[in-house]
Every structure is written in C-alpha cells, then in structure tokens.
Amino acid sequence: MSGEFLILILVIVTAIGFDFTNGFHDTGNAMATSIATGALRPKAAVTIAAILNLVGAFLSVEVAATITKDVLKIQTETGGLVEGLSAQTAMTIIFAGLVGGILWNLITWLLGLPSSSSHALFGGLIGAGLAGAVTINWAGIIGKIIVPAFLSPVIAGVVAAIGTFLVYAITKGVAERRREAGFRWGQIGTASLVSLAHGTGDAQKTMGVIALALIAHGSLTTQGIEDDGLPVWIIVVCGLAIAVGTYLGGWRIIRTLGKGLVEIDSPQGMAAEASSAAIILTSSSMGMALSTTHVATGSILGSGVGRPGGVVRWGVAGRMAAAWLITMPAAGIVGALCYFIANGIGGVAGAITVFALLIVLSAYMYLRSRRQKVDASNVNAEWDGKVVPEASAATAA
C-alpha cells in the first residue's frame, strides 16, 4: 500500500470525524429554540434533527462543488495538479486543514460558544494552504464565504424581527396559553425544515473536502463531478456521520442558543426557525457555503428584538461575535501548525503523528467536558449566566 494512499485514507477518516463534530456542534441551530420553549423534548428533537440531516445530505451537491474549486487551487483546467504540487503535499494540506477545523470545533463546544463549523473548516484549509504555499482562491472565499458571513446574520435578524413583530401583532387578541400551544406545533415544522436545510448545506462541505482529496490523489476530477456528480458513497458516508453527530446533541451549545441569547417564547421560536430555513435553503441552492450558526444566531437575536418587551442578552451575543471573528484565523493557525509538523516529519509518519495529536487533544477535551456535564436533563435549566448550570438549577429543571 503506497504512502499516498495511506494519507488519503487518513484524510477521509479525519473528514468523517469533522463531519461528526459538525453535527453535534450545530444541532442547536435547528433545535435549540424548540427545546427551550418545550415544543419538543430534548431527545425527540435531536432524533428528528438527525434523520432530517441525513435526508438533507442527498438533496444537493452545489456547496460541495464550491468547496472543490473556490477555496484551494490544486487542480488545473485540464484536470492535473498545479505545477510544483505533489499529490502527497496536497493531501497533507487538506488533512492539516481538517485537523484545524476539528480542534476549533471542540474548543468552542467545550466553552458552549456557537461558532461556525464551516468557517473553522475554511480557516483550517486556508491556513494549511498558506503554509504549504498553495494558491488560495481569495475571490471565491470573499464572494461565497466572507461576504455572506457578515451579511447573513444581519439579514436573518431583520427577517426574524419583522416576522416576530407581525406574529405578535396578528395574535394580540389570542390568549397567551392558546397562542403558545399553537405556535409550538408550528415550531416542530419550522425546526424540522432548518434540520433539513442544515443537512443540505453542511454535510456537503465535508463531501467537498473528501472530493478535493480524491482530486489531489488523482481518483476524481472536477470535470467528473460536474458531469456525473459526487460518488454515492461520499454522500452516504457524510450524511450518516453528520446524522450521528447530530443525534448525540451538542448540549452545551444548545443551552447557549436556547437559553443564553434571549428569553424566548414559541412565536419567537417559529419566526426565528422559519427565517433560518428560508435563508439557508436559498444560499445552498446558489452554492454559497453559508454558516448555519451565523444565520440561526441572527434569527434568534432578531426574534428577541422583534418581540415587544423582549429580553436580549447582548453580552452573550458579544462573546459569540468575538468567537466568530477569530474562528477562521484561529483554525488557520492550527491548520498551519499541523501542516508544518506533518511536513517536517515527512510522509505517512508525519500525517500519523498529527492524527495521534488530534486523538489525544480530542480525548482531553471530551474528558474535561464530563467534569461539568450538560445533557438532555439540564439543558433547559434557567440561565444563570453560565453554560454549565449550577447543581441546584439542574436539579430543579
């Protein structure tokens, strides 16, 4: 078995690992508000989200195609690797970028910060690409990643604020208990739609990375993707990985989104989820690698602004915004460091060393999280300014 093939296997395994972290990191984007309002029980919510993430993975490949050509330039118009770039170097860059994305996802999950898994991935790839002296497609990154990153939460917030205001205005004469009950049913539908949209957008990002590795290896070409689409096995594997991650539930982030940003009621939840779903599905059809976290967070904040007398915790929102700003550069630094380590040692040994570091650091963060556990039993405890509820609050919940 050649060294190039072994590195390709490592890349695919690591990509599946990233897809898994994407699932549990982003579950809250779809289900946090439904869990917070009681529209869905926590376990039921993540089960529905997992199933619909899997279904969504089969609906489109536009975003995957964007990943193969609009981030790193590793392939020429004729289908070969760019001059001076070996298959092993290209795959090492992709591998290091994935490791950067995974580690940033785990750090922000441990802290309960809903940062963007998409931007962690892109940052890792860009950092590793710069370290490996690969040409970065800055035009594609700016047009399809960075500009949408700034615009999407604002647009989502405005749409959700208007929707929330109209909902409360229209239902002003309806008894609060009756209104809450009705909109909880509506939330089930809109939250399900966001889950479907998340699968359509985010599962494709990992599909695109695996396809990029196969292009570097010479097993696939961009022309082949355009003519025949992605190999079915990539879609199935990525759909299953993100579904399993979603089912396990990123409870720390679900708590921050559902309880930390706004005091949310069912009408707000439905308006926020409807706004998120519409924007994510529209962007996916256009091939834009949008951050579902940015959209969902913007929608939730908008629902708080649009509700008369609504409570918005701008301090929590500020910490999240700071995490958003540093996500790409932080993941990029980690991706670059991983490339330097792998390239410095060289070959398969270098890739295995970085993979071992990933396993060790991931295990540490998982064990660290178990000391102060957030799960389905205490995710809805009253917000006390902390991601991990006090024991008394958890017991009361």
LUMDO-497916 format. One line per 8 residues: for each residue y, x, z of N, C-alpha, C. Coordinates in steps of 0.05 Angstrom, whole numbers, always signed. Atoms other than C-alpha are relative to their C-alpha. Example, Ala and Ser with C-alpha at 12.3 -4.5 7.8 and 13.67 -1.06 7.14 Angstrom:
-24,+18,+0,-90,+246,+156,+24,+18,+0; -24,-16,-1,-21,+273,+143,+22,-15,+14
//
This chain:
-24,+17,+0,+0,+0,+0,+25,+18,+0; -23,-17,+3,+66,+31,-22,+21,-5,+22; -21,+3,-20,+125,+44,+24,+19,-22,-7; -18,+21,+9,+169,-2,-17,-11,-28,+7; +12,+27,-6,+120,-60,-9,+0,-5,+30; +0,+4,-29,+115,-49,+66,+28,-8,+10; -27,+7,-7,+191,-51,+72,+7,-29,-9; -4,+28,+10,+192,-115,+30,-12,-20,+20
+13,+18,-19,+143,-147,+79,+16,-2,+25; -17,+0,-23,+187,-126,+137,+25,-17,-4; -23,+15,+6,+247,-156,+103,-6,-30,+1; +8,+29,+1,+211,-223,+91,-5,-10,+29; +6,+9,-27,+186,-226,+163,+26,-2,+16; -26,+0,-14,+256,-209,+190,+17,-24,-9; -15,+23,+11,+287,-261,+144,-10,-26,+12; +11,+24,-12,+240,-314,+171,+9,-2,+30
-10,-1,-27,+260,-291,+241,+29,-9,+2; -28,+10,+1,+333,-301,+223,+2,-30,-4; +0,+29,+5,+318,-370,+196,-7,-16,+25; +8,+12,-26,+284,-387,+262,+24,-1,+19; -23,+0,-18,+345,-365,+302,+22,-18,-10; -20,+18,+12,+390,-403,+254,-6,-29,+8; +8,+27,-8,+350,-466,+271,+9,-7,+28; -6,+8,-27,+357,-464,+346,+30,+6,+7
-28,-6,-5,+427,-434,+343,+18,-24,-9; -17,+20,+12,+453,-492,+301,-9,-29,+5; +10,+27,-6,+414,-552,+328,+23,-18,+10; -22,+15,-11,+476,-573,+366,+20,-11,-20; -18,+10,+21,+516,-581,+302,-5,-29,-7; +8,+27,+7,+477,-644,+287,-3,-18,+24; +10,+17,-22,+453,-669,+354,+15,+1,+26; -13,-3,-26,+500,-647,+409,+14,-25,+9
-16,+24,-8,+544,-709,+408,-19,-23,+5; +18,+22,-5,+485,-757,+403,-15,+3,+27; +13,-5,-26,+452,-724,+463,+20,-5,+22; -21,+3,-21,+518,-723,+502,+6,-29,+6; -6,+28,-5,+530,-798,+492,-24,-16,+8; +24,+14,-7,+458,-817,+505,-11,-17,-23; +11,+14,+23,+447,-844,+435,-29,+8,-5; +28,-10,+3,+384,-800,+432,-7,+16,+24
+10,-18,-21,+342,-768,+485,-2,+28,-11; +0,-28,+10,+344,-692,+480,-24,+7,-17; +24,-8,+16,+272,-682,+457,-3,-16,-26; +1,+16,+25,+275,-740,+408,+21,+10,-20; -21,-9,+17,+340,-712,+380,-9,+25,-15; +7,-25,+14,+312,-642,+365,-24,-5,-18; +23,+6,+18,+248,-672,+336,+10,-12,-26; -12,+12,+24,+288,-715,+287,+14,+22,-16
-15,-21,+14,+332,-655,+270,-19,+19,-14; +19,-19,+12,+272,-610,+257,-12,-12,-25; +13,+13,+23,+239,-660,+210,+20,-1,-24; -20,+3,+21,+304,-671,+171,+10,+27,-11; -6,-27,+9,+320,-597,+168,-21,+9,-21; +22,-7,+19,+252,-587,+134,+3,-15,-26; -4,+15,+24,+265,-643,+85,+24,+10,-16; -24,-10,+13,+335,-617,+70,-4,+26,-15
+4,-26,+13,+308,-549,+51,-9,-3,-29; +10,+4,+27,+277,-579,-11,+20,-14,-19; -18,+16,+16,+339,-615,-37,+17,+15,-19; -18,-15,+17,+379,-559,-69,-5,+30,+3; +1,-30,-2,+380,-484,-85,+26,+12,-9; -26,-10,+9,+454,-477,-104,+10,+22,+19; -10,-20,-19,+472,-439,-40,-17,+25,-1; +18,-23,+2,+411,-394,-47,+8,+17,-24
-8,-15,+23,+434,-375,-116,+27,+15,+5; -25,-13,-8,+503,-359,-87,-5,+26,+15; +6,-24,-17,+472,-310,-37,-10,+23,-18; +11,-22,+17,+435,-272,-92,+20,+14,-17; -19,-13,+18,+497,-257,-132,+29,+3,+10; -28,+0,-9,+561,-268,-91,+5,+15,+26; -4,-16,-24,+551,-221,-32,-3,+30,-7; +5,-28,+8,+519,-155,-53,-6,+2,-30
+7,-4,+28,+517,-129,-124,-21,+21,-3; +22,-19,+2,+449,-98,-131,-14,-1,-27; +13,+3,+26,+429,-122,-200,+20,-1,-23; -17,+1,+24,+459,-111,-269,-5,-25,-16; +3,+24,+17,+468,-164,-322,-27,-1,-14; +26,-1,+14,+404,-140,-356,-24,-4,+18; +22,+6,-19,+363,-150,-293,-10,+23,+16; +9,-23,-16,+353,-79,-267,+19,+5,+23
-18,-7,-22,+382,-48,-204,+24,+16,-11; -24,-15,+8,+452,-19,-209,-6,+29,+1; +5,-29,+2,+456,+54,-226,+3,+14,+27; +0,-16,-24,+440,+101,-169,-11,-14,+25; +11,+15,-23,+409,+47,-124,-30,-2,-4; +29,+3,+1,+335,+52,-109,-9,-26,+13; +10,+25,-12,+292,-8,-91,-3,+3,+30; +4,-3,-28,+277,+22,-23,+27,-1,+15
-26,+0,-12,+351,+33,-7,+11,-29,+1; -10,+28,+1,+369,-38,-30,-14,-17,+21; +14,+16,-19,+315,-69,+13,+6,+8,+29; -8,-9,-27,+334,-26,+73,+27,-12,+8; -26,+12,-5,+406,-52,+66,-3,-29,+8; +4,+28,-6,+382,-124,+65,-13,-3,+27; +14,+1,-26,+336,-112,+124,+19,+6,+23; -19,-6,-22,+391,-80,+166,+20,-22,+3
-18,+23,-2,+438,-137,+150,-12,-24,+15; +13,+22,-14,+387,-188,+174,-2,+6,+30; +1,-7,-28,+378,-150,+239,+27,-4,+14; -27,+4,-11,+453,-151,+250,+5,-30,+4; -4,+29,-3,+454,-227,+238,-16,-11,+24; +17,+10,-22,+396,-240,+286,+11,+7,+27; -10,-9,-26,+424,-198,+343,+26,-14,+8; -24,+14,-6,+492,-231,+338,-6,-29,+7
+9,+27,-6,+459,-300,+337,-10,-2,+29; +12,+1,-27,+421,-283,+401,+21,+5,+21; -22,-6,-20,+482,-254,+437,+16,-25,+4; -17,+24,-3,+524,-316,+423,-16,-24,+11; +17,+20,-12,+466,-362,+440,-2,+4,+30; +2,-6,-28,+458,-327,+507,+26,-8,+15; -26,+7,-12,+533,-338,+520,+7,-29,-4; -6,+28,+5,+530,-410,+496,+23,-4,-19
-23,+2,+19,+581,-397,+441,-10,-9,-27; +9,+9,+26,+572,-438,+377,+13,+15,-23; -10,-16,+22,+588,-382,+329,-16,-6,-25; +13,+6,+25,+568,-384,+256,-23,+18,-6; +24,-16,+9,+497,-362,+238,+5,+10,-28; -5,-8,+27,+519,-360,+166,+18,+25,-1; -18,-23,+0,+576,-312,+180,-12,+25,+13; +15,-23,-12,+531,-269,+224,-17,+13,-22
+16,-11,+22,+485,-262,+164,+17,+15,-20; -17,-13,+20,+540,-247,+115,+13,+25,+11; -11,-24,-12,+573,-198,+163,-20,+22,+1; +21,-20,-1,+507,-162,+173,-5,+13,-27; +5,-10,+28,+495,-156,+98,+24,+17,-10; -24,-15,+9,+567,-133,+84,+1,+27,+14; -1,-25,-15,+565,-81,+140,-21,+20,-10; +22,-17,+9,+497,-54,+117,+6,+9,-29
-7,-7,+27,+521,-56,+45,+21,+22,-2; -20,-21,-1,+583,-15,+61,-12,+27,+9; +13,-25,-10,+541,+35,+100,-17,+13,-22; +17,-10,+22,+494,+41,+40,+14,+4,-26; -17,-5,+23,+552,+48,-9,-7,-18,-24; +5,+20,+21,+533,-15,-48,+25,-15,-5; -24,+15,+7,+586,-53,-85,-1,-28,+12; -2,+26,-13,+609,-114,-46,+15,-19,-19
-13,+19,+17,+627,-176,-86,+22,-14,+16; -21,+10,-17,+693,-187,-50,+11,-27,-11; -11,+25,+12,+716,-241,-99,-18,-24,+8; +19,+21,-8,+653,-283,-85,+2,-6,+30; -1,+3,-29,+658,-271,-10,+25,-15,+9; -25,+13,-7,+731,-291,-6,+0,-29,-9; -1,+27,+12,+724,-351,-52,-20,-20,+12; +21,+18,-8,+659,-380,-26,-8,+2,+29
+7,-3,-28,+655,-356,+46,+24,+1,+18; -22,-4,-19,+720,-333,+78,+20,-23,-2; -20,+22,+2,+769,-385,+50,-12,-26,+11; +11,+24,-12,+721,-443,+66,-3,+2,+30; +2,-3,-29,+712,-413,+136,+25,-8,+14; -26,+8,-13,+786,-424,+151,+7,-29,-6; -8,+27,+8,+794,-489,+114,-18,-22,+12; +20,+21,-7,+730,-526,+134,+4,-12,+27
-4,+13,-26,+743,-536,+209,+26,-17,+1; -25,+15,+1,+814,-559,+194,-4,-27,-14; +6,+25,+15,+792,-609,+141,-18,-18,+16; +19,+17,-15,+734,-633,+184,+15,-13,+24; -14,+11,-23,+781,-641,+244,+19,-23,-8; -19,+21,+10,+832,-681,+204,-15,-26,-7; +16,+24,+8,+779,-727,+174,-12,-14,+24; +12,+12,-24,+745,-738,+242,+22,-13,+17
-22,+12,-15,+812,-751,+276,+9,-27,-11; -8,+25,+13,+832,-804,+225,-22,-21,+4; +23,+19,-3,+762,-835,+228,-2,-11,+28; +1,+9,-28,+763,-837,+304,+22,-19,+7; -23,+17,-5,+832,-867,+307,-5,-28,-12; +5,+25,+13,+812,-921,+257,-22,-16,+14; +23,+13,-14,+747,-936,+294,+10,-14,+25; -10,+12,-25,+783,-948,+360,+21,-23,-6
-20,+21,+7,+839,-988,+326,-14,-25,-10; +15,+24,+10,+789,-1034,+290,-15,-14,+21; +17,+12,-21,+746,-1045,+351,+15,-4,+26; -16,+2,-24,+803,-1052,+400,-7,-24,+17; +6,+25,-15,+784,-1123,+420,-29,-3,+8; +28,+2,-6,+710,-1108,+428,-5,+12,+28; +6,-10,-27,+682,-1099,+499,-11,+28,-2; +8,-28,+1,+670,-1026,+515,-30,+3,-1
+29,-3,-1,+597,-1035,+532,-13,-7,-27; +11,+8,+26,+583,-1072,+467,+7,+20,-21; -8,-20,+21,+622,-1021,+426,-17,+25,+3; +16,-24,-4,+585,-963,+457,-29,-4,-10; +28,+5,+8,+517,-995,+445,-2,+0,-31; +1,+1,+29,+533,-1009,+372,+3,+27,-13; -5,-26,+12,+560,-940,+357,-22,+20,+6; +23,-18,-5,+501,-906,+390,-21,-3,-22
+19,+4,+22,+457,-937,+336,+11,+14,-25; -12,-14,+23,+506,-912,+284,-2,+30,+2; +3,-29,-3,+503,-843,+314,-27,+11,-8; +27,-9,+8,+429,-839,+302,-1,+5,-30; -1,-4,+29,+442,-848,+228,+17,+23,-9; -17,-22,+9,+500,-800,+222,-10,+27,+10; +11,-26,-9,+467,-746,+265,-24,+8,-18; +23,-6,+18,+405,-751,+221,+11,+11,-27
-11,-9,+25,+449,-742,+160,+10,+29,+2; -9,-27,-4,+480,-679,+189,-24,+19,+1; +24,-16,-1,+410,-652,+203,-10,+5,-28; +8,-3,+28,+391,-665,+131,+18,+20,-15; -20,-18,+13,+455,-631,+108,-4,+29,+9; +3,-27,-11,+442,-571,+153,-24,+13,-13; +23,-11,+13,+373,-561,+123,+6,+7,-29; -8,-5,+28,+403,-567,+53,+17,+25,-3
-18,-23,+1,+456,-514,+68,-12,+25,+12; +7,-24,-14,+429,-465,+119,-27,+12,-7; +26,-11,+8,+356,-459,+100,+2,+16,-26; -3,-13,+26,+379,-438,+31,+10,+29,+4; -11,-26,-3,+416,-378,+59,-22,+21,+4; +23,-18,-3,+351,-346,+82,-16,+1,-26; +14,-1,+26,+318,-366,+17,+13,+20,-19; -15,-18,+17,+373,-329,-19,-4,+29,+7
+4,-28,-9,+363,-266,+23,-28,+10,-8; +27,-8,+9,+288,-265,+10,-1,+4,-30; -2,-4,+29,+302,-275,-64,+14,+26,-7; -15,-25,+5,+352,-218,-61,-19,+25,+4; +19,-21,-5,+298,-173,-31,-21,+2,-22; +19,+0,+22,+249,-193,-85,+12,+10,-26; -15,-11,+23,+302,-177,-138,+1,+30,+3; -2,-29,-5,+311,-108,-106,-27,+13,-5
+27,-11,+3,+235,-98,-106,-9,-1,-29; +8,+3,+28,+231,-119,-179,-19,-23,-5; +19,+23,+2,+188,-181,-166,+13,-25,-10; -15,+24,+7,+243,-230,-185,+26,+8,-13; -26,-6,+13,+306,-233,-228,+18,-24,+4; -19,+22,-2,+369,-274,-223,-3,-19,-23; +4,+18,+23,+355,-300,-293,-24,-18,+5; +23,+16,-6,+287,-323,-269,+6,-23,+19
-8,+21,-19,+319,-361,-212,+16,-22,-15; -16,+20,+16,+369,-394,-260,-18,-17,-18; +17,+14,+19,+313,-413,-308,-21,-18,+14; +23,+13,-12,+256,-433,-261,+5,-8,+30; -4,+5,-29,+288,-439,-191,-14,+20,+17; +13,-18,-19,+262,-405,-129,-30,-6,+1; +29,+5,-4,+187,-395,-119,-4,-20,+23; +4,+21,-19,+160,-454,-80,-7,+11,+28
+8,-10,-26,+131,-411,-25,+24,+8,+17; -25,-7,-15,+201,-386,-6,+12,-25,+13; -12,+25,-10,+226,-457,+2,-16,-11,+23; +17,+10,-21,+166,-478,+43,+2,+16,+26; -1,-18,-24,+167,-418,+90,+27,-2,+14; -27,+2,-12,+243,-422,+101,+4,-27,+13; -3,+27,-11,+241,-497,+112,-15,-3,+26; +16,+1,-25,+186,-490,+164,+12,+16,+22
-12,-17,-20,+220,-433,+200,+24,-12,+13; -24,+12,-11,+286,-468,+208,-7,-26,+16; +8,+24,-14,+250,-532,+229,-12,+6,+27; +12,-8,-26,+210,-497,+284,+23,+9,+19; -22,-8,-17,+273,-464,+310,+17,-23,+9; -15,+24,-7,+310,-530,+309,-14,-16,+22; +15,+15,-19,+255,-564,+348,+1,+12,+28; -1,-13,-26,+257,-512,+404,+28,-5,+13
-26,+8,-11,+331,-530,+412,+16,+22,+13; -17,-19,-12,+388,-483,+427,+16,-13,+22; -12,+17,-20,+404,-519,+492,+26,+10,+11; -25,-11,-11,+459,-472,+515,+23,-8,-19; -22,+7,+19,+499,-485,+451,+3,-30,-2; -2,+29,-1,+482,-559,+451,+17,-10,+23; -16,+7,-23,+512,-563,+520,+30,+5,-5; -28,-7,+5,+577,-528,+499,+12,-20,-19
-11,+18,+20,+586,-572,+438,+2,-29,+10; +1,+28,-9,+566,-637,+472,+17,-6,+24; -14,+5,-25,+599,-628,+539,+25,+16,+4; -21,-18,-6,+647,-570,+536,+26,-4,-15; -24,+2,+17,+695,-587,+480,+17,-25,+6; -15,+25,-4,+714,-660,+491,-17,-18,+18; +14,+22,-13,+697,-719,+535,-6,-21,-22; +6,+14,+24,+660,-756,+481,-14,-27,+5
+14,+26,+0,+640,-829,+471,-13,-5,-28; +15,+5,+25,+596,-859,+417,+17,-4,-25; -17,+2,+24,+652,-880,+369,+10,+27,-10; -8,-27,+8,+678,-809,+370,-23,+16,-12; +23,-14,+10,+608,-781,+360,-7,-8,-28; +6,+9,+27,+595,-824,+300,+20,+10,-20; -21,-10,+19,+662,-806,+268,-3,+30,-5; +3,-29,+4,+650,-732,+280,-24,+7,-17
+24,-5,+16,+580,-733,+252,+3,-8,-29; -4,+9,+27,+600,-773,+191,+18,+20,-15; -18,-20,+12,+656,-724,+177,-15,+26,-7; +15,-25,+5,+610,-664,+184,-20,-3,-23; +20,+4,+21,+556,-693,+139,+12,+0,-27; -14,+2,+26,+604,-710,+83,+9,+27,-10; -11,-26,+8,+636,-641,+82,-23,+20,-6; +22,-19,+5,+570,-601,+88,-15,-7,-26
+14,+7,+25,+535,-640,+33,+16,+5,-25; -18,-5,+23,+595,-635,-13,+0,+30,-7; -2,-29,+4,+600,-559,-3,-26,+11,-10; +26,-10,+9,+525,-548,-12,-4,-6,-30; +4,+7,+29,+526,-584,-80,+17,+18,-17; -17,-18,+15,+582,-536,-101,-7,+30,+3; +9,-27,-4,+544,-474,-79,+16,+16,+20; -16,-14,-20,+592,-458,-22,-17,+5,+25
+16,-6,-24,+558,-422,+36,+17,-6,+25; -18,+9,-22,+596,-462,+88,-14,+3,+27; +11,-1,-27,+587,-453,+163,-1,-28,+11; +3,+26,-12,+559,-517,+192,+12,-1,+28; -12,-2,-27,+582,-493,+260,+30,-5,-1; -29,+4,+3,+655,-490,+238,+6,-29,-5; -5,+28,+7,+650,-559,+207,-5,-18,+24; +7,+17,-23,+615,-591,+267,+20,+3,+22
-19,-4,-22,+663,-560,+317,+27,-12,-7; -25,+12,+8,+724,-580,+277,-1,-31,+2; +3,+29,-1,+697,-651,+273,+1,-10,+29; +1,+8,-28,+684,-655,+348,+28,+1,+12; -27,-3,-10,+754,-629,+364,+18,-23,-12; -16,+22,+13,+784,-679,+314,-6,-27,+13; +7,+26,-12,+747,-736,+347,+14,-2,+27; -15,+0,-25,+780,-716,+413,+29,-5,-4
-29,+4,+6,+849,-713,+382,+5,-29,-9; -4,+27,+11,+839,-780,+346,-4,-23,+20; +4,+22,-20,+818,-819,+408,+24,-3,+18; -23,+4,-18,+876,-849,+446,-8,+8,+29; +6,-9,-28,+877,-814,+514,-23,+19,+1; +23,-17,+1,+822,-767,+492,+5,+27,+14; -1,-25,-14,+807,-703,+531,-11,+22,-17; +9,-23,+16,+803,-638,+492,+3,+25,+17
-2,-25,-15,+787,-572,+527,+6,+23,-19; -9,-20,+19,+828,-524,+486,-8,+28,+9; +8,-26,-9,+808,-465,+529,-27,+7,-11; +27,-4,+11,+735,-473,+508,+2,+5,-30; -3,-2,+29,+757,-483,+436,+12,+28,-7; -11,-26,+5,+798,-419,+440,-20,+23,+2; +21,-20,-2,+739,-378,+464,-19,-1,-24; +17,+3,+23,+698,-406,+407,+14,+12,-25
-15,-11,+23,+752,-389,+356,+1,+31,+0; +1,-30,-2,+754,-317,+382,-27,+10,-9; +27,-8,+9,+679,-313,+372,-3,-2,-30; +1,+3,+29,+687,-339,+301,+13,+24,-14; -15,-22,+13,+738,-285,+285,-14,+26,+0; +14,-26,-2,+695,-228,+309,-29,-1,-10; +28,+2,+8,+628,-254,+283,-7,+18,-24; +6,-16,+23,+630,-222,+214,+3,+30,+5
-2,-29,-5,+657,-154,+236,-20,+10,+21; +19,-9,-21,+612,-151,+298,-28,+2,-12; +26,-1,+13,+549,-168,+258,+0,+22,-21; -2,-21,+19,+574,-120,+205,-4,+27,+12; +3,-25,-15,+578,-63,+255,-29,+5,+7; +29,-2,-7,+507,-77,+279,-16,+5,-25; +15,-4,+25,+482,-82,+207,+3,+29,-10; -5,-27,+9,+515,-15,+190,-15,+20,+17
+14,-18,-18,+486,+19,+252,-30,+0,-6; +28,+3,+6,+417,-8,+235,-7,+15,-26; +6,-14,+26,+422,+19,+164,+1,+30,+5; -2,-29,-5,+444,+88,+189,-25,+10,+15; +24,-8,-14,+385,+90,+237,-24,+1,-18; +23,+2,+19,+334,+67,+185,+2,+22,-21; -4,-19,+21,+363,+112,+131,-3,+29,+11; +1,-27,-12,+369,+172,+178,-28,+9,+5
+28,-6,-4,+296,+169,+198,-15,+1,-26; +11,-1,+28,+277,+151,+127,-25,-17,-3; +24,+14,+8,+226,+107,+92,-9,-22,+18; +13,+21,-16,+178,+60,+126,+4,+5,+30; -4,-7,-29,+185,+97,+193,+27,-9,+10; -26,+9,-8,+259,+83,+195,+2,-30,+3; +0,+29,-1,+250,+9,+180,-16,-10,+24; +17,+8,-23,+195,+3,+232,+15,+5,+27
-15,-7,-24,+240,+37,+284,+21,-21,+6; -21,+21,-3,+296,-13,+272,-13,-27,+7; +14,+25,-6,+246,-71,+274,-9,+0,+29; +8,-2,-28,+220,-46,+341,+24,-4,+19; -24,+5,-16,+291,-43,+368,+8,-29,+1; -5,+28,+1,+301,-114,+345,-17,-16,+19; +19,+14,-18,+239,-138,+382,+8,+5,+29; -6,-7,-28,+259,-102,+446,+26,-14,+9
-25,+13,-7,+331,-128,+446,-3,-30,+1; +4,+29,+1,+309,-199,+428,-15,-8,+25; +15,+7,-24,+258,-199,+485,+17,+2,+25; -18,-3,-23,+311,-174,+534,+18,-25,+3; -18,+23,-1,+359,-230,+515,-14,-26,+7; +15,+23,-7,+305,-282,+519,-6,-1,+30; +7,-1,-29,+283,-259,+589,+25,-4,+17; -25,+3,-14,+356,-255,+610,+8,-30,+1
-7,+29,+1,+366,-328,+589,-17,-16,+20; +18,+15,-17,+307,-350,+632,+9,+0,+29; -10,-1,-28,+343,-329,+696,+18,-24,+6; -18,+23,-3,+394,-385,+685,-6,-18,-23; +12,+16,+22,+357,-437,+645,+16,-25,-6; -11,+25,+9,+388,-492,+604,-21,-12,-19; +20,+13,+17,+339,-542,+574,+6,-30,-1; -4,+29,+3,+329,-616,+560,+6,-14,+26
-3,+13,-26,+330,-631,+635,+29,+2,+10; -27,-3,-11,+401,-605,+649,+21,+3,-21; -19,-4,+21,+435,-601,+582,+24,-20,+2; -21,+20,-2,+474,-665,+598,+14,-1,+28; -14,-1,-26,+497,-644,+668,+30,+0,-5; -30,+1,+3,+572,-656,+679,+11,+28,-4; -12,-26,+6,+614,-600,+651,+17,+10,+23; -14,-12,-22,+638,-554,+706,+14,+26,-8
-12,-24,+10,+668,-501,+662,-20,+22,-6; +21,-21,+4,+602,-464,+656,-21,-11,-20; +21,+7,+18,+549,-464,+602,-26,-7,+16; +23,+6,-18,+495,-460,+656,+9,-16,+23; -9,+18,-22,+504,-519,+704,-8,+11,+27; +8,-6,-27,+504,-509,+778,-25,-15,+7; +25,+13,-6,+438,-526,+810,+3,-29,+9; -4,+27,-10,+466,-587,+845,+6,-20,-23
-7,+17,+23,+495,-614,+780,-25,-5,-17; +24,+4,+16,+430,-602,+744,-19,-19,+13; +18,+18,-14,+391,-638,+797,+11,-29,-2; -12,+27,+3,+439,-697,+794,-4,-11,-27; +3,+10,+28,+431,-701,+719,-29,-10,-4
//
